[in-house]
Amino acid sequence: MSTLWYSVTWDIARAGGITAYLLMALSVIIGLALSLHFQSARWPRLINNELHNFLSLVGLIFVIVHVLAVWIDPFTKFGWRDVFIPFLSTYHTFWLALGIVALYLGIAIGISAWIRPRIGYTWWRRLHYLTFLLFILVTLHGIMIGSDSKSWWAIALYAGSSLIVGALTTLRIVKSVKEPKRAAHPALAMKQGRS
């Protein structure tokens, strides 16, 4: 196996992982901005559900690129169990497992968006809260075993996205505490009054 092939697979794995993380962080940030109704008549509606969904989908594609490149990389010599089943790999067992769990969590959240009409808004929203866990798992996975995690730009990426997500989450919590509870739809209120 040539040295070039070692370099190509590892570079694709690194680039795929970083790109997936960036897209996932942007998707979470856009999702939080949507929930906070960050809009203005002075600029185009760049923050919208289509952008949020697009970033999530492209992020998932780059996760697949990352996983496949790590799997076929001749240096790591990972078998399919190492890549797809948590806690079986001997390489940074715990931190790699966080990435694998995050992969399945991301797939589950993505599927919930597709089946939202069937499961209803309430269940979709509950499942969507798992995005915060996904963000934490992927951030820890990247920091602890990412080969670029000590470089200034990776530190800036992880720290910056964590600060933004943390600040927006805090704003969202404060806003939800201050918001009055929504009144039930009149038809529902009448139905409840009869029972």
MARBA-3410 file (N, C-alpha, C, O; in Angstrom, 1 decimal):
195
0.9,-1.2,0.0,0.0,0.0,0.0,0.9,1.2,0.0,1.8,1.4,0.8 ~ 0.6,2.1,-0.9,1.5,3.3,-1.1,1.3,4.3,0.0,0.2,4.4,0.6 ~ 2.3,5.1,0.3,2.2,6.2,1.3,1.2,7.2,0.9,0.5,7.8,1.7 ~ 1.0,7.4,-0.4,0.0,8.4,-0.9,-1.4,7.9,-0.5,-2.2,8.8,-0.1 ~ -1.7,6.6,-0.6,-3.0,6.1,-0.3,-3.3,6.4,1.2,-4.4,6.7,1.6
-2.3,6.1,2.1,-2.4,6.4,3.5,-2.8,7.8,3.7,-3.6,8.2,4.5 ~ -2.1,8.7,3.0,-2.3,10.1,3.2,-3.7,10.6,2.7,-4.4,11.4,3.4 ~ -4.1,10.0,1.6,-5.4,10.4,1.0,-6.5,10.0,1.9,-7.4,10.8,2.2 ~ -6.5,8.7,2.4,-7.6,8.3,3.2,-7.7,9.0,4.5,-8.8,9.4,5.0 ~ -6.5,9.3,5.1,-6.5,10.0,6.4,-6.9,11.5,6.2,-7.6,12.0,7.1
-6.5,12.1,5.2,-6.9,13.5,4.9,-8.4,13.6,4.6,-9.0,14.6,5.1 ~ -8.9,12.6,3.9,-10.4,12.6,3.7,-11.1,12.4,5.0,-12.1,13.1,5.2 ~ -10.6,11.5,5.8,-11.3,11.3,7.1,-11.3,12.6,8.0,-12.3,12.9,8.6 ~ -10.1,13.2,8.0,-10.0,14.5,8.8,-10.9,15.6,8.2,-11.6,16.2,9.0 ~ -10.8,15.8,6.9,-11.6,16.8,6.3,-13.1,16.5,6.5,-13.9,17.4,6.7
-13.5,15.3,6.3,-14.9,14.9,6.4,-15.4,15.1,7.8,-16.5,15.6,8.0 ~ -14.6,14.8,8.8,-15.0,15.0,10.2,-15.1,16.4,10.6,-16.1,16.8,11.2 ~ -14.1,17.2,10.2,-14.2,18.7,10.5,-15.4,19.4,9.8,-16.1,20.2,10.4 ~ -15.6,19.0,8.5,-16.7,19.6,7.8,-18.0,19.2,8.3,-18.9,20.0,8.5 ~ -18.1,17.9,8.7,-19.4,17.4,9.3,-19.6,18.2,10.6,-20.8,18.6,10.9
-18.6,18.4,11.4,-18.8,19.1,12.7,-19.2,20.6,12.5,-20.1,21.1,13.1 ~ -18.6,21.2,11.5,-18.9,22.6,11.2,-20.4,22.7,10.7,-21.1,23.6,11.2 ~ -20.8,21.8,9.9,-22.1,21.9,9.3,-23.2,21.6,10.5,-24.2,22.2,10.5 ~ -22.8,20.6,11.3,-23.7,20.2,12.4,-23.8,21.4,13.4,-24.9,21.7,13.9 ~ -22.7,22.1,13.7,-22.7,23.2,14.6,-23.6,24.4,14.0,-24.4,25.0,14.7
-23.4,24.6,12.7,-24.2,25.7,12.1,-25.7,25.3,12.1,-26.5,26.2,12.2 ~ -26.0,24.0,11.9,-27.4,23.6,11.9,-28.0,23.8,13.3,-29.1,24.2,13.4 ~ -27.3,23.5,14.3,-27.8,23.7,15.7,-28.0,25.2,16.0,-29.0,25.6,16.5 ~ -27.0,26.0,15.5,-27.1,27.4,15.7,-28.3,28.0,15.0,-29.0,28.8,15.5 ~ -28.5,27.6,13.7,-29.6,28.0,13.0,-30.9,27.6,13.6,-31.9,28.3,13.7
-31.0,26.3,14.1,-32.2,25.8,14.8,-32.5,26.6,16.0,-33.7,26.9,16.2 ~ -31.5,27.0,16.8,-31.7,27.8,18.0,-32.2,29.2,17.6,-33.1,29.8,18.2 ~ -31.6,29.8,16.5,-32.0,31.1,16.1,-33.4,31.1,15.6,-34.1,32.0,15.8 ~ -33.8,30.0,15.0,-35.2,29.9,14.5,-36.2,29.8,15.7,-37.2,30.5,15.8 ~ -35.8,29.1,16.8,-36.6,28.9,18.0,-36.7,30.3,18.7,-37.6,30.5,19.5
-35.7,31.1,18.5,-35.7,32.4,19.2,-36.3,33.5,18.3,-36.4,34.7,18.7 ~ -36.7,33.1,17.1,-37.3,34.1,16.1,-36.4,35.2,15.8,-36.8,36.4,15.8 ~ -35.1,34.9,15.5,-34.2,35.9,15.1,-34.4,36.3,13.6,-33.8,35.7,12.7 ~ -35.3,37.2,13.4,-35.6,37.7,12.1,-35.7,39.2,12.1,-35.9,39.8,13.2 ~ -35.5,39.8,11.0,-35.7,41.2,10.9,-36.2,41.5,9.5,-35.8,40.9,8.5
-36.9,42.6,9.4,-37.4,43.1,8.1,-36.3,43.7,7.3,-36.4,43.9,6.1 ~ -35.2,44.0,7.9,-34.1,44.7,7.3,-33.1,43.8,6.5,-32.3,44.2,5.7 ~ -33.2,42.5,6.7,-32.3,41.6,5.9,-33.2,40.4,5.4,-34.2,40.1,5.9 ~ -32.7,39.7,4.3,-33.4,38.6,3.8,-33.6,37.5,4.8,-32.8,37.4,5.7 ~ -34.6,36.7,4.6,-34.9,35.6,5.5,-33.9,34.4,5.3,-34.2,33.4,4.8
-32.6,34.7,5.7,-31.6,33.7,5.5,-31.7,32.5,6.5,-31.4,31.4,6.3 ~ -32.2,32.9,7.7,-32.4,31.9,8.8,-33.8,31.3,8.6,-34.8,31.9,8.9 ~ -33.8,30.1,8.0,-35.1,29.5,7.8,-35.0,27.9,7.9,-33.9,27.4,8.0 ~ -36.1,27.3,7.9,-36.1,25.8,8.1,-35.4,25.1,7.0,-34.7,24.0,7.2 ~ -35.5,25.6,5.7,-34.8,25.0,4.6,-33.3,25.0,4.8,-32.6,24.0,4.5
-32.7,26.1,5.3,-31.3,26.2,5.5,-30.9,25.2,6.6,-29.9,24.5,6.5 ~ -31.7,25.2,7.7,-31.5,24.3,8.8,-31.5,22.8,8.4,-30.5,22.1,8.7 ~ -32.5,22.4,7.6,-32.6,21.1,7.1,-31.4,20.7,6.1,-30.9,19.6,6.1 ~ -31.1,21.7,5.2,-30.0,21.5,4.3,-28.7,21.3,5.0,-27.9,20.3,4.6 ~ -28.4,22.1,6.0,-27.1,21.9,6.7,-27.1,20.6,7.4,-26.0,19.9,7.4
-28.2,20.1,8.0,-28.2,18.8,8.6,-28.0,17.7,7.7,-27.2,16.8,8.0 ~ -28.6,17.8,6.5,-28.5,16.7,5.5,-27.1,16.6,4.9,-26.5,15.6,4.9 ~ -26.5,17.8,4.6,-25.1,17.8,4.0,-24.1,17.4,5.1,-23.1,16.7,4.9 ~ -24.4,17.8,6.4,-23.6,17.4,7.5,-23.6,15.8,7.6,-22.5,15.2,7.9 ~ -24.7,15.2,7.5,-24.8,13.8,7.6,-24.0,13.1,6.4,-23.4,12.1,6.6
-24.0,13.7,5.2,-23.3,13.2,4.1,-21.8,13.2,4.5,-21.0,12.2,4.2 ~ -21.3,14.3,5.1,-19.9,14.4,5.5,-19.5,13.4,6.6,-18.4,13.0,6.7 ~ -20.5,13.1,7.5,-20.3,12.1,8.5,-20.0,10.8,7.9,-19.1,10.0,8.3 ~ -20.8,10.5,6.9,-20.7,9.2,6.1,-19.3,9.1,5.5,-18.6,8.1,5.5 ~ -18.9,10.3,4.9,-17.5,10.3,4.2,-16.5,10.1,5.3,-15.5,9.3,5.1
-16.6,10.7,6.5,-15.7,10.6,7.6,-15.6,9.1,8.0,-14.5,8.6,8.2 ~ -16.7,8.5,8.3,-16.7,7.1,8.8,-16.1,6.2,7.7,-15.3,5.3,8.1 ~ -16.5,6.3,6.5,-16.0,5.4,5.5,-14.5,5.6,5.3,-13.8,4.6,5.1 ~ -14.0,6.8,5.3,-12.6,7.0,5.1,-11.8,6.5,6.3,-10.7,5.9,6.1 ~ -12.3,6.6,7.5,-11.6,6.0,8.7,-11.6,4.5,8.5,-10.7,3.8,8.9
-12.8,3.9,8.1,-12.9,2.5,7.9,-11.9,1.9,6.9,-11.3,0.8,7.2 ~ -11.8,2.6,5.8,-10.9,2.0,4.7,-9.4,2.4,4.9,-8.6,1.9,4.1 ~ -9.2,3.3,5.8,-7.8,3.8,6.0,-6.9,2.6,6.4,-7.2,1.9,7.4 ~ -5.8,2.3,5.6,-5.0,1.2,5.9,-4.2,1.2,7.2,-3.7,0.2,7.7 ~ -4.0,2.4,7.7,-3.2,2.6,8.9,-4.0,2.2,10.1,-3.5,1.5,11.0
-5.3,2.7,10.2,-6.1,2.4,11.4,-6.5,0.9,11.5,-6.6,0.4,12.6 ~ -6.7,0.3,10.3,-7.0,-1.1,10.3,-8.3,-1.4,11.1,-8.4,-2.5,11.8 ~ -9.3,-0.5,11.0,-10.6,-0.7,11.7,-11.4,-1.8,10.9,-11.5,-1.7,9.7 ~ -12.0,-2.7,11.7,-13.0,-3.5,11.1,-14.4,-2.9,11.2,-14.5,-1.8,11.8 ~ -15.4,-3.5,10.6,-16.7,-2.8,10.7,-17.3,-2.7,12.1,-18.0,-1.8,12.4
-16.9,-3.6,13.0,-17.3,-3.6,14.4,-16.7,-2.4,15.1,-17.4,-1.7,15.9 ~ -15.4,-2.1,14.8,-14.8,-0.9,15.4,-15.5,0.4,15.1,-15.5,1.3,15.9 ~ -16.0,0.4,13.8,-16.6,1.7,13.3,-18.0,1.8,13.6,-18.5,3.0,13.8 ~ -18.8,0.7,13.8,-20.2,0.8,13.9,-20.8,0.3,15.2,-22.0,0.6,15.5 ~ -20.0,-0.3,16.1,-20.5,-0.8,17.4,-19.7,-0.1,18.5,-18.5,-0.3,18.6
-20.4,0.7,19.4,-19.6,1.4,20.4,-18.9,0.5,21.4,-19.4,-0.6,21.7 ~ -17.8,0.9,21.8,-17.0,0.3,22.9,-16.3,-1.0,22.5,-15.7,-1.7,23.3 ~ -16.2,-1.3,21.2,-15.5,-2.5,20.7,-14.1,-2.2,20.2,-13.3,-3.1,20.2 ~ -13.9,-1.0,19.8,-12.5,-0.6,19.3,-11.6,-0.5,20.5,-11.9,0.0,21.6 ~ -10.3,-0.9,20.3,-9.3,-0.6,21.3,-8.6,0.7,21.1,-7.9,1.1,22.0
-9.0,1.4,20.0,-8.4,2.8,19.8,-9.3,3.8,20.5,-10.4,4.0,20.0 ~ -8.8,4.4,21.5,-9.5,5.5,22.2,-11.0,5.0,22.4,-11.9,5.7,22.0 ~ -11.2,3.9,23.1,-12.4,3.2,23.1,-13.6,4.1,23.5,-14.6,4.2,22.8 ~ -13.5,4.9,24.6,-14.6,5.7,25.0,-14.9,6.8,24.1,-16.1,7.1,23.7 ~ -13.9,7.5,23.6,-14.1,8.7,22.8,-14.6,8.3,21.4,-15.4,9.1,20.8
-14.1,7.2,20.9,-14.6,6.7,19.6,-16.1,6.3,19.8,-16.9,6.5,18.9 ~ -16.4,5.7,20.9,-17.8,5.2,21.1,-18.7,6.5,21.2,-19.9,6.3,20.7 ~ -18.3,7.6,21.7,-19.1,8.8,21.7,-19.5,9.2,20.3,-20.6,9.6,20.0 ~ -18.5,9.1,19.4,-18.8,9.4,18.0,-19.7,8.4,17.3,-20.6,8.9,16.5 ~ -19.6,7.2,17.6,-20.5,6.2,17.1,-22.0,6.4,17.6,-22.9,6.3,16.8
-22.1,6.6,18.9,-23.4,6.9,19.5,-24.0,8.2,18.8,-25.2,8.2,18.5 ~ -23.2,9.2,18.6,-23.6,10.4,18.0,-24.1,10.1,16.6,-25.1,10.7,16.1 ~ -23.4,9.2,15.9,-23.9,8.9,14.5,-25.3,8.3,14.5,-26.1,8.8,13.7 ~ -25.6,7.4,15.4,-26.9,6.8,15.5,-27.9,7.8,16.0,-29.1,7.8,15.5 ~ -27.5,8.7,16.9,-28.4,9.7,17.4,-28.8,10.7,16.3,-30.0,11.1,16.2
-27.8,11.1,15.5,-28.1,12.0,14.4,-29.0,11.3,13.4,-29.9,12.0,12.8 ~ -28.8,10.1,13.1,-29.7,9.4,12.2,-31.1,9.3,12.7,-32.1,9.6,12.0 ~ -31.3,9.1,14.0,-32.6,9.0,14.6,-33.3,10.4,14.6,-34.5,10.5,14.3 ~ -32.5,11.4,14.9,-33.1,12.8,14.8,-33.5,13.1,13.4,-34.6,13.7,13.1 ~ -32.7,12.8,12.4,-33.0,13.0,11.0,-34.3,12.3,10.6,-35.1,12.8,9.9
-34.4,11.0,11.0,-35.6,10.2,10.6,-36.8,10.9,11.3,-37.9,10.9,10.7 ~ -36.7,11.4,12.5,-37.8,12.0,13.2,-38.3,13.2,12.4,-39.5,13.5,12.4 ~ -37.5,13.9,11.7,-37.9,15.1,10.9,-38.7,14.6,9.7,-39.7,15.2,9.4 ~ -38.3,13.5,9.1,-39.1,12.9,8.0,-40.4,12.4,8.4,-41.4,12.5,7.6 ~ -40.5,11.8,9.6,-41.8,11.2,10.0,-42.6,12.1,10.9,-43.5,11.6,11.6
-42.2,13.3,11.0,-42.9,14.2,11.9,-44.4,14.2,11.7,-45.1,14.3,12.7 ~ -44.9,14.2,10.5,-46.4,14.2,10.3,-47.0,12.9,11.0,-48.2,13.0,11.4 ~ -46.3,11.9,11.0,-46.8,10.6,11.6,-46.7,10.6,13.2,-47.6,10.1,13.8 ~ -45.6,11.1,13.7,-45.4,11.1,15.2,-46.0,12.3,15.9,-46.1,12.3,17.1 ~ -46.2,13.4,15.1,-46.8,14.6,15.7,-45.7,15.5,16.2,-44.5,15.1,16.4
-46.1,16.8,16.4,-45.1,17.8,16.7,-44.5,17.6,18.1,-43.3,17.8,18.3 ~ -45.4,17.2,19.1,-44.9,17.0,20.5,-43.7,16.0,20.5,-42.7,16.3,21.1 ~ -43.9,14.8,19.9,-42.9,13.8,20.0,-41.7,14.2,19.1,-40.5,13.9,19.5 ~ -41.9,14.9,18.0,-40.8,15.3,17.2,-40.0,16.3,18.0,-38.7,16.3,18.0 ~ -40.6,17.2,18.7,-39.9,18.2,19.5,-39.1,17.5,20.6,-38.0,17.9,20.9
-39.7,16.6,21.3,-39.0,15.8,22.3,-37.7,15.2,21.8,-36.6,15.2,22.4 ~ -37.9,14.5,20.6,-36.7,13.9,20.0,-35.7,14.9,19.6,-34.5,14.7,19.6 ~ -36.2,16.1,19.1,-35.3,17.1,18.7,-34.4,17.7,19.8,-33.3,18.2,19.5 ~ -34.9,17.6,21.0,-34.0,18.0,22.1,-32.8,17.2,22.3,-31.8,17.7,22.9 ~ -32.8,16.0,21.7,-31.6,15.2,21.7,-30.4,15.8,20.9,-29.3,15.3,21.0
-30.7,16.8,20.1,-29.7,17.5,19.3,-28.6,18.1,20.3,-27.5,18.1,19.9 ~ -29.0,18.5,21.5,-28.1,19.1,22.4,-27.1,18.0,22.9,-25.9,18.2,23.0 ~ -27.6,16.8,23.1,-26.7,15.7,23.5,-25.8,15.3,22.3,-24.6,15.1,22.5 ~ -26.4,15.3,21.1,-25.6,15.0,19.9,-24.4,16.0,19.8,-23.3,15.6,19.5 ~ -24.7,17.3,20.0,-23.7,18.3,19.9,-22.6,18.1,20.9,-21.4,18.2,20.6
-23.0,17.8,22.1,-22.0,17.5,23.2,-21.1,16.3,22.8,-19.9,16.4,22.9 ~ -21.7,15.2,22.4,-21.0,14.0,22.1,-20.0,14.2,21.0,-18.9,13.8,21.0 ~ -20.4,14.9,19.9,-19.6,15.1,18.7,-18.4,16.1,19.1,-17.3,15.9,18.6 ~ -18.7,17.1,19.9,-17.7,18.0,20.3,-16.6,17.3,21.1,-15.4,17.5,20.9 ~ -17.0,16.5,22.1,-16.1,15.7,22.9,-15.3,14.7,22.0,-14.1,14.6,22.2
-16.0,14.1,21.1,-15.3,13.1,20.2,-14.2,13.8,19.4,-13.1,13.3,19.3 ~ -14.6,15.0,18.8,-13.6,15.7,18.0,-12.4,16.2,18.8,-11.3,16.1,18.4 ~ -12.7,16.8,20.0,-11.6,17.4,20.9,-10.7,16.3,21.3,-9.5,16.4,21.3 ~ -11.2,15.1,21.8,-10.4,14.1,22.4,-9.6,13.2,21.4,-8.5,12.8,21.8 ~ -10.2,13.0,20.2,-9.4,12.1,19.3,-9.2,12.7,17.9,-8.6,12.0,17.0
-9.6,13.9,17.7,-9.4,14.5,16.4,-7.9,14.8,16.3,-7.3,15.4,17.2 ~ -7.3,14.5,15.1,-5.9,14.7,14.9,-5.5,16.1,14.8,-4.3,16.5,14.9 ~ -6.5,17.0,14.6,-6.2,18.4,14.5,-6.7,19.2,15.7,-6.6,20.4,15.7 ~ -7.1,18.5,16.7,-7.7,19.2,17.9,-6.8,20.2,18.6,-7.3,21.0,19.4 ~ -5.5,20.0,18.5,-4.6,20.9,19.2,-4.2,22.2,18.3,-3.5,23.1,18.8
-4.6,22.2,17.1,-4.3,23.3,16.2,-5.2,24.5,16.6,-6.3,24.3,17.1 ~ -4.7,25.7,16.3,-5.5,26.9,16.8,-6.8,27.0,16.2,-7.8,27.4,16.8 ~ -7.0,26.6,14.9,-8.2,26.8,14.2,-9.3,25.8,14.7,-10.5,26.1,14.8 ~ -8.8,24.6,15.1,-9.7,23.6,15.6,-10.2,24.0,17.0,-11.4,23.9,17.4 ~ -9.3,24.5,17.8,-9.6,25.0,19.2,-10.6,26.2,19.0,-11.6,26.2,19.7
-10.4,27.1,18.0,-11.3,28.2,17.8,-12.7,27.7,17.3,-13.7,28.2,17.8 ~ -12.7,26.6,16.5,-14.0,26.1,16.0,-14.8,25.4,17.1,-15.9,25.7,17.3 ~ -14.1,24.6,17.9,-14.8,23.9,19.0,-15.2,24.9,20.1,-16.4,24.9,20.6 ~ -14.3,25.8,20.5,-14.7,26.8,21.5,-15.7,27.8,21.0,-16.7,28.1,21.7 ~ -15.6,28.3,19.8,-16.5,29.3,19.3,-17.9,28.7,19.1,-18.9,29.3,19.5
-18.0,27.5,18.5,-19.3,26.9,18.3,-20.0,26.5,19.7,-21.2,26.7,19.9 ~ -19.2,26.1,20.6,-19.7,25.7,22.0,-20.2,27.0,22.7,-21.3,27.0,23.3 ~ -19.5,28.1,22.6,-19.9,29.3,23.2,-21.2,29.9,22.6,-22.1,30.3,23.3 ~ -21.3,29.8,21.3,-22.5,30.3,20.6,-23.7,29.4,20.9,-24.8,29.9,21.2 ~ -23.5,28.1,20.8,-24.6,27.2,21.2,-25.0,27.4,22.6,-26.2,27.4,23.0
-24.0,27.5,23.5,-24.3,27.7,24.9,-25.1,29.0,25.2,-26.1,29.0,26.0 ~ -24.7,30.1,24.5,-25.3,31.4,24.7,-26.8,31.3,24.2,-27.7,31.8,24.8 ~ -26.9,30.8,23.0,-28.3,30.7,22.4,-29.2,29.8,23.2,-30.4,30.1,23.3 ~ -28.6,28.7,23.7,-29.4,27.8,24.6,-29.9,28.5,25.8,-31.0,28.4,26.3 ~ -29.0,29.3,26.5,-29.3,30.0,27.6,-30.4,31.0,27.3,-31.4,31.2,28.1
-30.3,31.7,26.2,-31.3,32.7,25.8,-32.7,32.0,25.6,-33.7,32.5,26.0 ~ -32.6,30.8,25.0,-33.9,30.1,24.7,-34.5,29.6,26.1,-35.7,29.7,26.2 ~ -33.7,29.2,27.0,-34.3,28.8,28.3,-34.9,30.0,29.0,-36.0,29.9,29.6 ~ -34.2,31.1,29.0,-34.7,32.3,29.7,-36.0,32.7,29.0,-36.9,33.1,29.7 ~ -36.0,32.7,27.7,-37.2,33.1,27.0,-38.4,32.2,27.3,-39.5,32.7,27.5
-38.1,30.9,27.3,-39.2,29.9,27.6,-39.8,30.1,29.0,-40.9,29.9,29.3 ~ -38.9,30.5,30.0,-39.3,30.7,31.4,-40.2,32.0,31.4,-41.2,32.0,32.2 ~ -39.8,33.0,30.7,-40.5,34.3,30.7,-41.8,34.2,29.9,-42.7,35.0,30.2 ~ -41.9,33.4,28.9,-43.1,33.3,28.0,-44.3,32.8,28.8,-44.1,31.8,29.5 ~ -45.4,33.4,28.7,-46.6,32.9,29.3,-47.0,31.6,28.6,-46.8,31.4,27.4
-47.6,30.6,29.3,-48.0,29.4,28.7,-49.1,29.7,27.6,-50.0,30.5,27.9 ~ -49.0,29.0,26.5,-50.0,29.2,25.4,-51.3,28.7,25.9,-51.4,27.6,26.4 ~ -52.3,29.4,25.6,-53.7,29.0,25.9,-54.0,27.8,24.9,-53.6,27.9,23.7 ~ -54.8,26.9,25.3,-55.3,25.8,24.4,-56.2,26.4,23.3,-56.9,27.4,23.5 ~ -56.1,25.8,22.2,-57.0,26.2,21.1,-58.4,26.1,21.6,-58.8,25.2,22.3
-59.3,27.1,21.2,-60.7,27.1,21.7,-61.4,25.8,21.5,-62.2,25.4,22.4 ~ -61.2,25.1,20.4,-61.9,23.8,20.2,-61.4,22.8,21.2,-62.3,22.0,21.7 ~ -60.1,22.8,21.5,-59.6,21.8,22.5,-60.2,22.2,23.9,-60.5,21.3,24.7 ~ -60.2,23.5,24.2,-60.7,23.9,25.5,-62.2,23.5,25.7,-62.6,23.0,26.8 ~ -63.0,23.6,24.6,-64.4,23.2,24.7,-64.5,21.7,24.9,-65.3,21.2,25.7
-63.6,20.9,24.2,-63.6,19.5,24.3,-63.3,19.0,25.7,-63.9,18.2,26.3 ~ -62.3,19.7,26.3,-61.8,19.4,27.7,-62.9,19.8,28.7,-63.1,19.1,29.7 ~ -63.6,20.9,28.4,-64.7,21.3,29.3,-65.8,20.3,29.3,-66.5,20.2,30.4 ~ -66.1,19.6,28.3,-67.2,18.6,28.2,-66.8,17.3,29.0,-67.7,16.6,29.4 ~ -65.5,17.0,29.0,-65.2,15.7,29.7,-65.1,15.8,31.2,-64.8,14.8,31.8
END
